[in-house]
Amino acid sequence: MKIPTIVIGVAAVLLAGAGAVTHAAPPPYKVVDGTKVDGQTLAGWKTWRAMACERCHGAAQEGMVGPSLVTSLKTLTPDEFKNTVLHGRIVKGMPNFDGSKMVVDNIDNLYAYLLGRSDGAIKPGRLEEIGK
């Protein structure tokens, strides 16, 4: 039996998108002009800076010793992200941060900031709060 080319094409498109995480809900961050963000996202950025995550993931989150978070956040679910940050991947050199009150208190904000970077909505570098 010969399968029509259109069916093969549709199947290829569906399979290609199967691994991608889609954002059906609005993103968990608000951003204006790439550098002004809501207070929660700003708290995530401040957590990123305070924990010196750029030492491994690069100042623009594009990877160095650690992987590119701009790429990783395209496929990691929020739960996978939280598990990785809080429990680490010791074998790969990622420490756990579940002992850091700042990280635990801001894990959703950190995710929002990095997702905004991954989505291209938030530019690398210094951020400020919307309206200030």
N, CA and C atoms as a LAMMPS dump frame, in Angstrom:
ITEM: TIMESTEP
0
ITEM: NUMBER OF ATOMS
396
ITEM: BOX BOUNDS ff ff ff
-5.0000000000000000e+02 5.0000000000000000e+02
-5.0000000000000000e+02 5.0000000000000000e+02
-5.0000000000000000e+02 5.0000000000000000e+02
ITEM: ATOMS id mol type element x y z
1 1 1 N 0.845 -1.181 0
2 1 2 C 0 0 0
3 1 3 C 0.888 1.24 0
4 2 1 N 0.604 2.155 -0.888
5 2 2 C 1.373 3.388 -0.995
6 2 3 C 0.722 4.469 -0.138
7 3 1 N 1.53 5.111 0.748
8 3 2 C 1.024 6.173 1.62
9 3 3 C 1.189 7.501 0.896
10 4 1 N 0.118 8.285 0.815
11 4 2 C 0.218 9.567 0.117
12 4 3 C 1.28 10.471 0.755
13 5 1 N 1.971 11.229 -0.086
14 5 2 C 3.04 12.129 0.357
15 5 3 C 2.548 13.114 1.406
16 6 1 N 1.35 13.607 1.273
17 6 2 C 0.81 14.584 2.237
18 6 3 C 0.731 13.98 3.638
19 7 1 N 0.374 12.694 3.747
20 7 2 C 0.283 12.034 5.043
21 7 3 C 1.67 11.931 5.672
22 8 1 N 2.662 11.594 4.882
23 8 2 C 4.034 11.508 5.374
24 8 3 C 4.502 12.881 5.853
25 9 1 N 4.188 13.935 5.092
26 9 2 C 4.582 15.291 5.469
27 9 3 C 3.944 15.741 6.775
28 10 1 N 2.662 15.456 6.936
29 10 2 C 1.955 15.818 8.165
30 10 3 C 2.543 15.051 9.346
31 11 1 N 2.818 13.774 9.17
32 11 2 C 3.406 12.963 10.236
33 11 3 C 4.768 13.507 10.633
34 12 1 N 5.577 13.908 9.671
35 12 2 C 6.905 14.46 9.961
36 12 3 C 6.802 15.741 10.768
37 13 1 N 5.854 16.596 10.406
38 13 2 C 5.662 17.849 11.143
39 13 3 C 5.218 17.566 12.564
40 14 1 N 4.295 16.635 12.742
41 14 2 C 3.82 16.292 14.084
42 14 3 C 4.937 15.695 14.932
43 15 1 N 5.737 14.821 14.356
44 15 2 C 6.841 14.226 15.105
45 15 3 C 7.914 15.259 15.433
46 16 1 N 8.188 16.169 14.536
47 16 2 C 9.211 17.187 14.776
48 16 3 C 8.841 18.061 15.959
49 17 1 N 7.572 18.332 16.128
50 17 2 C 7.143 19.194 17.225
51 17 3 C 6.831 18.445 18.514
52 18 1 N 6.954 17.126 18.496
53 18 2 C 6.556 16.335 19.656
54 18 3 C 7.396 16.612 20.897
55 19 1 N 8.667 16.962 20.736
56 19 2 C 9.525 17.194 21.891
57 19 3 C 9.476 18.612 22.414
58 20 1 N 8.864 19.5 21.696
59 20 2 C 8.854 20.909 22.101
60 20 3 C 7.79 21.155 23.159
61 21 1 N 8.143 22.008 24.12
62 21 2 C 7.188 22.413 25.136
63 21 3 C 6.458 23.64 24.595
64 22 1 N 5.158 23.602 24.595
65 22 2 C 4.403 24.753 24.129
66 22 3 C 3.822 25.487 25.316
67 23 1 N 3.667 26.763 25.165
68 23 2 C 3.132 27.601 26.234
69 23 3 C 1.706 27.997 25.87
70 24 1 N 0.738 27.196 26.32
71 24 2 C -0.653 27.494 26.035
72 24 3 C -1.111 28.699 26.848
73 25 1 N -0.632 28.799 28.062
74 25 2 C -0.981 29.92 28.941
75 25 3 C -0.044 31.093 28.654
76 26 1 N -0.413 32.272 29.091
77 26 2 C 0.501 33.406 28.93
78 26 3 C 1.805 33.123 29.666
79 27 1 N 2.912 33.677 29.193
80 27 2 C 4.186 33.429 29.866
81 27 3 C 4.156 33.948 31.307
82 28 1 N 4.991 33.366 32.171
83 28 2 C 4.991 33.764 33.585
84 28 3 C 5.774 35.053 33.853
85 29 1 N 6.105 35.763 32.818
86 29 2 C 6.851 37.016 32.962
87 29 3 C 6.165 38.107 32.149
88 30 1 N 6.44 39.357 32.536
89 30 2 C 6 40.509 31.747
90 30 3 C 7.262 41.289 31.418
91 31 1 N 7.374 41.744 30.185
92 31 2 C 8.58 42.46 29.759
93 31 3 C 8.194 43.582 28.806
94 32 1 N 8.888 44.702 28.937
95 32 2 C 8.715 45.854 28.05
96 32 3 C 10.101 46.224 27.538
97 33 1 N 10.207 46.386 26.236
98 33 2 C 11.457 46.809 25.597
99 33 3 C 12.64 45.893 25.9
100 34 1 N 12.389 44.667 26.303
101 34 2 C 13.452 43.696 26.5
102 34 3 C 14.233 43.802 27.795
103 35 1 N 14.134 44.943 28.495
104 35 2 C 14.946 45.128 29.704
105 35 3 C 14.146 45.563 30.924
106 36 1 N 12.864 45.785 30.758
107 36 2 C 12.004 46.165 31.886
108 36 3 C 11.044 45.015 32.13
109 37 1 N 11.064 44.493 33.366
110 37 2 C 10.274 43.311 33.683
111 37 3 C 9.45 43.538 34.944
112 38 1 N 8.483 42.665 35.158
113 38 2 C 7.668 42.725 36.369
114 38 3 C 8.543 42.402 37.582
115 39 1 N 8.042 42.718 38.767
116 39 2 C 8.801 42.546 40.004
117 39 3 C 9.226 41.12 40.28
118 40 1 N 8.37 40.136 39.964
119 40 2 C 8.715 38.74 40.221
120 40 3 C 9.856 38.289 39.306
121 41 1 N 9.774 38.658 38.046
122 41 2 C 10.832 38.295 37.105
123 41 3 C 12.135 38.988 37.485
124 42 1 N 12.033 40.229 37.954
125 42 2 C 13.226 40.937 38.423
126 42 3 C 13.848 40.195 39.609
127 43 1 N 13.008 39.674 40.509
128 43 2 C 13.518 38.887 41.644
129 43 3 C 14.225 37.625 41.141
130 44 1 N 13.73 37.031 40.058
131 44 2 C 14.395 35.869 39.458
132 44 3 C 15.752 36.241 38.909
133 45 1 N 15.839 37.386 38.235
134 45 2 C 17.116 37.872 37.708
135 45 3 C 18.096 38.156 38.852
136 46 1 N 17.604 38.766 39.911
137 46 2 C 18.462 39.056 41.067
138 46 3 C 18.961 37.766 41.719
139 47 1 N 18.13 36.735 41.731
140 47 2 C 18.546 35.436 42.249
141 47 3 C 19.638 34.85 41.363
142 48 1 N 19.449 34.928 40.06
143 48 2 C 20.458 34.479 39.09
144 48 3 C 21.799 35.148 39.387
145 49 1 N 21.755 36.455 39.565
146 49 2 C 22.983 37.228 39.819
147 49 3 C 23.593 36.869 41.174
148 50 1 N 22.789 36.785 42.212
149 50 2 C 23.285 36.521 43.559
150 50 3 C 23.928 35.13 43.665
151 51 1 N 23.406 34.165 42.947
152 51 2 C 23.942 32.807 42.993
153 51 3 C 25.107 32.617 42.022
154 52 1 N 25.428 33.669 41.25
155 52 2 C 26.548 33.648 40.29
156 52 3 C 26.421 32.502 39.285
157 53 1 N 25.221 32.278 38.802
158 53 2 C 24.963 31.195 37.85
159 53 3 C 25.73 31.382 36.543
160 54 1 N 26.109 32.638 36.247
161 54 2 C 26.835 32.914 35.001
162 54 3 C 28.209 32.258 34.982
163 55 1 N 28.73 31.875 36.149
164 55 2 C 30.033 31.204 36.177
165 55 3 C 30.024 29.948 35.328
166 56 1 N 28.934 29.246 35.302
167 56 2 C 28.839 28.01 34.519
168 56 3 C 27.974 28.148 33.268
169 57 1 N 26.915 28.963 33.361
170 57 2 C 25.955 29.038 32.255
171 57 3 C 26.159 30.257 31.366
172 58 1 N 27.119 31.123 31.687
173 58 2 C 27.414 32.3 30.874
174 58 3 C 26.535 33.474 31.224
175 59 1 N 27.074 34.662 31.041
176 59 2 C 26.351 35.893 31.391
177 59 3 C 25.066 36.048 30.585
178 60 1 N 25.052 35.513 29.37
179 60 2 C 23.858 35.586 28.523
180 60 3 C 23.097 34.26 28.502
181 61 1 N 23.397 33.378 29.455
182 61 2 C 22.727 32.09 29.623
183 61 3 C 22.9 31.167 28.418
184 62 1 N 23.928 31.401 27.614
185 62 2 C 24.12 30.608 26.397
186 62 3 C 25.109 29.469 26.57
187 63 1 N 25.51 29.2 27.812
188 63 2 C 26.349 28.048 28.109
189 63 3 C 27.831 28.358 28.154
190 64 1 N 28.497 27.649 28.996
191 64 2 C 29.957 27.652 29.104
192 64 3 C 30.327 26.239 29.564
193 65 1 N 30.681 26.099 30.84
194 65 2 C 30.911 24.775 31.403
195 65 3 C 29.564 24.053 31.519
196 66 1 N 28.55 24.788 31.954
197 66 2 C 27.194 24.258 32.029
198 66 3 C 26.476 24.491 30.705
199 67 1 N 25.35 23.835 30.516
200 67 2 C 24.627 23.953 29.239
201 67 3 C 23.975 25.321 29.042
202 68 1 N 23.622 25.578 27.808
203 68 2 C 22.877 26.786 27.456
204 68 3 C 21.476 26.692 28.038
205 69 1 N 21.122 27.645 28.868
206 69 2 C 19.77 27.676 29.419
207 69 3 C 18.795 28.283 28.416
208 70 1 N 19.306 29.086 27.503
209 70 2 C 18.469 29.626 26.435
210 70 3 C 17.909 28.463 25.614
211 71 1 N 18.725 27.447 25.405
212 71 2 C 18.282 26.255 24.67
213 71 3 C 17.488 25.316 25.571
214 72 1 N 18 25.042 26.771
215 72 2 C 17.362 24.062 27.672
216 72 3 C 15.941 24.438 28.048
217 73 1 N 15.681 25.736 28.249
218 73 2 C 14.335 26.148 28.676
219 73 3 C 13.302 26.003 27.571
220 74 1 N 13.744 25.679 26.364
221 74 2 C 12.791 25.431 25.275
222 74 3 C 12.137 24.057 25.428
223 75 1 N 12.773 23.161 26.196
224 75 2 C 12.221 21.817 26.333
225 75 3 C 11.953 21.404 27.78
226 76 1 N 12.622 22.022 28.747
227 76 2 C 12.387 21.667 30.15
228 76 3 C 11.014 22.142 30.611
229 77 1 N 10.311 21.29 31.292
230 77 2 C 9.053 21.714 31.912
231 77 3 C 9.402 22.49 33.184
232 78 1 N 8.468 23.264 33.716
233 78 2 C 8.747 23.946 34.983
234 78 3 C 9.168 22.973 36.082
235 79 1 N 8.538 21.817 36.173
236 79 2 C 8.888 20.841 37.205
237 79 3 C 10.293 20.272 36.999
238 80 1 N 10.661 20.003 35.756
239 80 2 C 12.013 19.507 35.472
240 80 3 C 13.056 20.564 35.833
241 81 1 N 12.757 21.823 35.508
242 81 2 C 13.659 22.919 35.851
243 81 3 C 13.843 22.999 37.362
244 82 1 N 12.734 23.006 38.093
245 82 2 C 12.789 23.112 39.549
246 82 3 C 13.575 21.948 40.151
247 83 1 N 13.322 20.749 39.67
248 83 2 C 14.026 19.578 40.172
249 83 3 C 15.53 19.702 39.935
250 84 1 N 15.917 20.147 38.757
251 84 2 C 17.329 20.297 38.432
252 84 3 C 17.996 21.336 39.321
253 85 1 N 17.372 22.485 39.474
254 85 2 C 17.968 23.553 40.279
255 85 3 C 17.996 23.174 41.754
256 86 1 N 16.912 22.666 42.264
257 86 2 C 16.833 22.384 43.686
258 86 3 C 17.624 21.139 44.098
259 87 1 N 17.644 20.111 43.248
260 87 2 C 18.305 18.859 43.61
261 87 3 C 19.634 18.65 42.894
262 88 1 N 19.919 19.477 41.888
263 88 2 C 21.183 19.397 41.174
264 88 3 C 21.289 18.201 40.248
265 89 1 N 22.377 18.19 39.541
266 89 2 C 22.809 17.05 38.721
267 89 3 C 24.28 16.875 39.042
268 90 1 N 24.526 16.355 40.201
269 90 2 C 25.868 16.302 40.776
270 90 3 C 26.873 15.649 39.823
271 91 1 N 26.482 14.566 39.179
272 91 2 C 27.378 13.864 38.253
273 91 3 C 27.828 14.786 37.115
274 92 1 N 26.965 15.713 36.721
275 92 2 C 27.296 16.637 35.629
276 92 3 C 27.882 17.951 36.145
277 93 1 N 28.037 18.074 37.459
278 93 2 C 28.638 19.274 38.022
279 93 3 C 27.651 20.35 38.452
280 94 1 N 26.355 20.072 38.342
281 94 2 C 25.337 21.043 38.753
282 94 3 C 25.035 20.843 40.228
283 95 1 N 25.385 21.834 41.077
284 95 2 C 25.096 21.677 42.507
285 95 3 C 23.61 21.823 42.796
286 96 1 N 23.214 21.345 43.961
287 96 2 C 21.829 21.536 44.388
288 96 3 C 21.728 22.87 45.126
289 97 1 N 20.593 23.53 44.963
290 97 2 C 20.361 24.818 45.608
291 97 3 C 19.171 24.774 46.563
292 98 1 N 18.769 23.58 46.968
293 98 2 C 17.636 23.484 47.879
294 98 3 C 17.965 23.972 49.283
295 99 1 N 19.227 24.225 49.555
296 99 2 C 19.625 24.785 50.844
297 99 3 C 19.7 26.301 50.84
298 100 1 N 19.441 26.919 49.686
299 100 2 C 19.465 28.376 49.571
300 100 3 C 18.047 28.928 49.689
301 101 1 N 17.789 29.665 50.753
302 101 2 C 16.465 30.263 50.946
303 101 3 C 16.097 31.152 49.76
304 102 1 N 17.067 31.919 49.258
305 102 2 C 16.792 32.823 48.141
306 102 3 C 16.322 32.045 46.914
307 103 1 N 16.989 30.939 46.61
308 103 2 C 16.608 30.14 45.443
309 103 3 C 15.256 29.473 45.679
310 104 1 N 15.075 28.859 46.825
311 104 2 C 13.81 28.18 47.125
312 104 3 C 12.648 29.17 47.044
313 105 1 N 12.82 30.351 47.637
314 105 2 C 11.754 31.362 47.634
315 105 3 C 11.486 31.949 46.255
316 106 1 N 12.478 31.895 45.357
317 106 2 C 12.359 32.536 44.046
318 106 3 C 12.433 31.569 42.878
319 107 1 N 12.229 30.27 43.122
320 107 2 C 12.385 29.303 42.043
321 107 3 C 11.451 29.586 40.866
322 108 1 N 10.207 29.975 41.133
323 108 2 C 9.276 30.294 40.038
324 108 3 C 9.708 31.575 39.323
325 109 1 N 10.229 32.527 40.069
326 109 2 C 10.702 33.782 39.482
327 109 3 C 11.946 33.541 38.626
328 110 1 N 12.837 32.677 39.09
329 110 2 C 14.029 32.326 38.321
330 110 3 C 13.625 31.635 37.025
331 111 1 N 12.662 30.731 37.124
332 111 2 C 12.158 30.063 35.915
333 111 3 C 11.577 31.09 34.942
334 112 1 N 10.786 32.032 35.451
335 112 2 C 10.181 33.059 34.595
336 112 3 C 11.256 33.869 33.887
337 113 1 N 12.28 34.289 34.625
338 113 2 C 13.371 35.064 34.02
339 113 3 C 14.058 34.261 32.915
340 114 1 N 14.43 33.026 33.212
341 114 2 C 15.152 32.227 32.221
342 114 3 C 14.265 31.845 31.039
343 115 1 N 12.981 31.633 31.274
344 115 2 C 12.067 31.358 30.165
345 115 3 C 11.969 32.587 29.262
346 116 1 N 11.918 33.765 29.857
347 116 2 C 11.897 34.995 29.063
348 116 3 C 13.153 35.169 28.232
349 117 1 N 14.296 34.768 28.781
350 117 2 C 15.549 34.79 28.011
351 117 3 C 15.469 33.775 26.879
352 118 1 N 14.978 32.577 27.193
353 118 2 C 14.872 31.517 26.192
354 118 3 C 13.913 31.899 25.072
355 119 1 N 12.812 32.549 25.44
356 119 2 C 11.832 32.98 24.441
357 119 3 C 12.333 34.148 23.596
358 120 1 N 13.408 34.8 24.036
359 120 2 C 13.943 35.958 23.315
360 120 3 C 13.265 37.262 23.702
361 121 1 N 12.365 37.216 24.656
362 121 2 C 11.628 38.42 25.057
363 121 3 C 12.46 39.306 25.977
364 122 1 N 13.311 38.695 26.791
365 122 2 C 14.154 39.429 27.729
366 122 3 C 15.579 39.423 27.192
367 123 1 N 16.152 40.595 27.072
368 123 2 C 17.521 40.727 26.57
369 123 3 C 18.511 40.401 27.681
370 124 1 N 19.718 39.95 27.294
371 124 2 C 20.732 39.724 28.327
372 124 3 C 21.188 41.052 28.925
373 125 1 N 21.72 40.987 30.136
374 125 2 C 22.239 42.191 30.777
375 125 3 C 21.35 42.688 31.893
376 126 1 N 21.57 43.919 32.264
377 126 2 C 20.9 44.533 33.406
378 126 3 C 19.409 44.74 33.134
379 127 1 N 18.597 44.441 34.159
380 127 2 C 17.15 44.629 34.048
381 127 3 C 16.692 45.646 35.079
382 128 1 N 15.531 46.205 34.826
383 128 2 C 14.893 47.076 35.812
384 128 3 C 13.407 46.773 35.822
385 129 1 N 12.756 47.207 36.892
386 129 2 C 11.333 46.926 37.044
387 129 3 C 10.496 47.849 36.157
388 130 1 N 9.454 47.301 35.582
389 130 2 C 8.53 48.091 34.771
390 130 3 C 7.982 49.229 35.625
391 131 1 N 7.962 50.432 35.07
392 131 2 C 7.397 51.58 35.754
393 131 3 C 8.356 52.301 36.683
394 132 1 N 9.573 51.862 36.754
395 132 2 C 10.541 52.543 37.625
396 132 3 C 11.637 53.163 36.828
